[in-house]
Amino acid sequence: MKKIFTILSAFLKGKLKGHTGQWAEDVVVRKLFLRSKKQGTYVDLGAHHPFTHSNTAWLWFKGWKGINVDANKHSIALFNKSRPNDTNLNLAIIPSSQYISGTRMVDLYLPNEESNETGEHGITATASVNSDIASERNFKKTEKVNSIDILTLFEKYNLTEIDYLNIDVEGMDYQILQDINFTDVKIHAISVEDYCSSIHAAVESKTTKHLQKNGYDLVSRVGPTSIFARRESDRLIRNIYNLI
């Protein structure tokens, strides 16, 4: 009992560190923001699970609120149960070009139920609405899911300023990122999956170049995720070495 109390006490005092992100991306993200910031707004595209591999769980624990979007209905059911004060949407995020052309429903490709890629409650991190990726992964099971593009999402929920945006949409990340109009919405920090073979490749990637052009700096690389900070943000730390 004493050991449990000691561990809990160390955890609450910040002496024992923990993370919920798959590669501890959430540790970097929460360190980006000024300690005085107690509340904020996040948007998590491809949210997957309210806690497991979540880049927003710690922010939620801190009192932040936001929008969680996932094409898997089982994932959103868990969000509705565990994080009911968030806005949880069972939707597929698609490129604006498809949405403008009239697409409102797409196929979600899923691993076979007996696959070890399908976890508890029917949740999987590898499902995709990208048919090419589904073919590579030999996913043949499909189910229909309603869709939306990021511009319509931001407009519908009156989002003109977002503290943290996470994009993890299985192979469509760059396409979705390209659709954002950074003049209409101010986003202070962004993390996006950008599969690269090296740090140098990540620095030179089209994702990094696109965000640099729109006023962002690549501040960290964690696993396959690149994390960017808005240069002119008044909510982020000024000295990147303070992240240590």
C-alpha positions as CSV (number, residue, x, y, z in Angstrom):
1,M,0.0,0.0,0.0
2,K,2.9,2.3,0.9
3,K,4.5,1.7,-2.5
4,I,1.3,2.5,-4.3
5,F,1.0,5.8,-2.4
6,T,4.6,6.7,-3.1
7,I,4.2,6.0,-6.8
8,L,0.9,8.0,-7.0
9,S,2.4,10.9,-5.0
10,A,5.4,11.0,-7.4
11,F,3.1,10.9,-10.4
12,L,0.9,13.8,-9.2
13,K,4.0,15.9,-8.3
14,G,5.4,15.4,-11.8
15,K,8.4,13.4,-10.6
16,L,7.2,10.3,-12.4
17,K,6.7,10.9,-16.1
18,G,4.1,9.1,-18.3
19,H,2.7,9.3,-21.7
20,T,-0.3,8.1,-23.7
21,G,0.9,8.7,-27.3
22,Q,2.2,5.7,-29.1
23,W,5.7,7.2,-29.4
24,A,5.2,9.8,-26.6
25,E,4.3,12.5,-29.0
26,D,2.0,13.9,-26.4
27,V,4.9,14.7,-24.1
28,V,6.4,17.0,-26.7
29,V,3.0,18.6,-27.5
30,R,2.1,19.4,-23.9
31,K,5.6,20.9,-23.3
32,L,5.2,23.2,-26.2
33,F,2.5,25.2,-24.4
34,L,3.1,27.7,-21.7
35,R,2.6,26.2,-18.2
36,S,0.2,28.9,-17.4
37,K,-2.2,27.7,-20.1
38,K,-4.8,25.5,-18.2
39,Q,-7.4,25.2,-20.9
40,G,-7.3,24.8,-24.6
41,T,-8.9,23.3,-27.7
42,Y,-7.7,20.4,-29.8
43,V,-8.9,18.6,-32.9
44,D,-7.8,15.0,-33.3
45,L,-8.3,13.5,-36.8
46,G,-8.0,9.8,-36.7
47,A,-8.4,9.8,-32.9
48,H,-8.4,6.0,-32.6
49,H,-8.9,5.6,-28.8
50,P,-9.6,8.0,-25.9
51,F,-6.4,6.9,-24.0
52,T,-4.4,4.2,-25.8
53,H,-2.0,5.8,-28.4
54,S,-3.8,9.1,-27.8
55,N,-2.0,12.4,-28.4
56,T,-4.8,14.4,-26.7
57,A,-5.5,12.3,-23.5
58,W,-3.1,14.3,-21.3
59,L,-4.6,17.6,-22.6
60,W,-8.0,16.3,-21.8
61,F,-6.9,15.3,-18.3
62,K,-5.6,18.9,-17.9
63,G,-9.1,20.3,-18.7
64,W,-8.9,20.9,-22.4
65,K,-11.8,20.1,-24.7
66,G,-12.0,19.3,-28.4
67,I,-13.2,17.4,-31.4
68,N,-12.3,13.8,-32.0
69,V,-13.0,12.3,-35.4
70,D,-12.6,8.7,-36.4
71,A,-14.1,6.6,-39.2
72,N,-14.4,3.5,-36.9
73,K,-17.7,3.6,-35.0
74,H,-16.3,1.5,-32.2
75,S,-13.6,4.1,-31.5
76,I,-16.2,6.9,-31.3
77,A,-18.4,4.8,-29.0
78,L,-15.5,4.6,-26.6
79,F,-15.0,8.4,-26.8
80,N,-18.6,9.0,-26.1
81,K,-18.4,6.8,-23.0
82,S,-15.0,8.1,-21.7
83,R,-14.9,11.7,-22.9
84,P,-18.5,12.8,-23.3
85,N,-17.8,16.5,-22.9
86,D,-15.8,16.4,-26.2
87,T,-17.4,16.4,-29.6
88,N,-16.9,12.9,-31.0
89,L,-17.7,12.3,-34.6
90,N,-17.9,9.0,-36.5
91,L,-16.8,10.4,-39.8
92,A,-14.1,9.8,-42.4
93,I,-11.9,12.8,-43.3
94,I,-11.6,13.1,-47.0
95,P,-9.8,15.5,-49.4
96,S,-11.9,18.7,-50.1
97,S,-11.8,17.9,-53.9
98,Q,-13.8,14.7,-53.2
99,Y,-16.2,16.5,-50.8
100,I,-16.8,19.3,-53.3
101,S,-17.5,16.8,-56.0
102,G,-20.4,15.4,-53.9
103,T,-18.8,12.5,-52.0
104,R,-20.6,12.1,-48.7
105,M,-20.0,8.4,-47.9
106,V,-17.0,6.3,-48.5
107,D,-15.7,2.7,-47.9
108,L,-13.7,2.1,-44.7
109,Y,-11.4,-0.8,-45.3
110,L,-10.8,-3.0,-42.3
111,P,-8.6,-5.9,-41.4
112,N,-10.3,-9.3,-41.0
113,E,-11.9,-9.8,-37.6
114,E,-9.5,-12.7,-36.8
115,S,-6.5,-10.5,-37.6
116,N,-4.3,-9.4,-34.7
117,E,-4.6,-5.9,-36.0
118,T,-8.2,-5.7,-34.6
119,G,-8.1,-5.0,-30.9
120,E,-10.6,-5.0,-28.1
121,H,-14.0,-3.6,-28.8
122,G,-13.4,-3.9,-32.6
123,I,-10.9,-1.0,-32.7
124,T,-8.1,-1.0,-35.2
125,A,-5.3,1.5,-35.9
126,T,-4.7,0.4,-39.4
127,A,-8.2,0.8,-41.1
128,S,-8.2,3.2,-44.0
129,V,-10.4,4.9,-46.5
130,N,-7.5,4.9,-49.0
131,S,-8.1,1.9,-51.4
132,D,-4.4,1.8,-52.4
133,I,-3.3,1.4,-48.8
134,A,-6.1,-1.2,-48.2
135,S,-4.8,-3.2,-51.2
136,E,-1.3,-3.1,-49.8
137,R,-2.5,-4.4,-46.5
138,N,-4.8,-6.9,-48.1
139,F,-7.9,-5.5,-46.4
140,K,-11.0,-6.8,-48.1
141,K,-13.6,-6.2,-45.4
142,T,-15.5,-2.9,-45.9
143,E,-18.2,-0.8,-44.3
144,K,-19.8,2.4,-45.4
145,V,-19.1,5.5,-43.3
146,N,-20.2,9.2,-43.6
147,S,-17.5,11.6,-44.7
148,I,-16.5,15.2,-44.3
149,D,-13.6,17.4,-45.4
150,I,-11.5,19.5,-43.0
151,L,-12.8,22.8,-44.3
152,T,-16.4,21.9,-43.7
153,L,-15.5,20.5,-40.3
154,F,-13.9,23.8,-39.3
155,E,-16.8,25.8,-40.7
156,K,-19.5,23.7,-39.1
157,Y,-18.0,24.0,-35.6
158,N,-16.9,27.6,-36.0
159,L,-13.2,26.9,-35.6
160,T,-11.1,29.9,-36.2
161,E,-8.5,29.2,-33.6
162,I,-7.2,25.8,-32.5
163,D,-4.4,25.2,-30.0
164,Y,-3.5,21.7,-31.2
165,L,-4.3,19.7,-34.4
166,N,-3.3,16.1,-34.7
167,I,-3.6,14.4,-38.1
168,D,-3.3,10.6,-38.4
169,V,-5.5,9.4,-41.2
170,E,-3.6,6.5,-42.6
171,G,-1.9,7.7,-45.8
172,M,-4.0,10.7,-46.5
173,D,-2.4,13.1,-44.0
174,Y,-0.6,15.3,-46.6
175,Q,-3.8,15.7,-48.7
176,I,-5.8,16.7,-45.7
177,L,-3.1,19.1,-44.6
178,Q,-3.1,20.8,-48.0
179,D,-6.8,21.6,-47.7
180,I,-6.3,23.9,-44.6
181,N,-6.7,27.6,-45.3
182,F,-4.2,29.0,-42.7
183,T,-5.6,32.5,-43.3
184,D,-9.0,31.4,-42.0
185,V,-7.9,29.4,-39.0
186,K,-5.0,30.0,-36.6
187,I,-3.5,26.7,-35.4
188,H,-0.8,26.9,-32.8
189,A,0.7,23.4,-32.9
190,I,0.3,20.6,-35.4
191,S,1.4,17.0,-35.4
192,V,1.1,14.9,-38.5
193,E,2.2,11.4,-39.6
194,D,5.0,11.8,-42.2
195,Y,6.7,8.5,-42.9
196,C,10.3,9.2,-43.7
197,S,13.5,7.1,-43.8
198,S,15.6,9.6,-41.8
199,I,15.6,12.9,-39.9
200,H,17.0,14.6,-43.0
201,A,14.2,13.2,-45.2
202,A,11.6,14.5,-42.7
203,V,13.2,18.0,-42.8
204,E,13.1,17.9,-46.6
205,S,9.6,16.3,-46.9
206,K,6.7,17.9,-48.8
207,T,4.8,18.1,-45.5
208,T,7.5,20.1,-43.8
209,K,8.0,22.4,-46.7
210,H,4.3,23.0,-47.0
211,L,4.0,24.0,-43.3
212,Q,7.1,26.1,-43.4
213,K,5.6,28.0,-46.2
214,N,2.6,28.6,-44.1
215,G,4.5,29.9,-41.0
216,Y,5.4,26.8,-39.1
217,D,8.7,25.4,-37.8
218,L,9.5,21.7,-37.5
219,V,10.3,21.5,-33.7
220,S,10.4,17.7,-33.1
221,R,10.3,14.4,-34.8
222,V,8.9,11.5,-32.7
223,G,8.6,8.0,-34.4
224,P,6.8,8.6,-37.7
225,T,5.3,11.9,-36.5
226,S,6.5,15.4,-37.2
227,I,5.5,18.2,-34.8
228,F,5.3,21.8,-35.9
229,A,4.9,25.1,-34.0
230,R,3.4,28.3,-35.4
231,R,6.2,30.9,-35.5
232,E,3.9,33.8,-34.5
233,S,2.0,32.0,-31.8
234,D,1.6,33.7,-28.4
235,R,0.7,30.5,-26.7
236,L,3.8,28.5,-27.2
237,I,7.2,28.6,-25.6
238,R,9.7,30.9,-27.3
239,N,12.9,28.8,-26.7
240,I,12.7,25.2,-28.1
241,Y,15.4,24.1,-25.6
242,N,12.8,24.7,-22.8
243,L,11.3,21.5,-24.1
244,I,14.0,19.5,-22.4
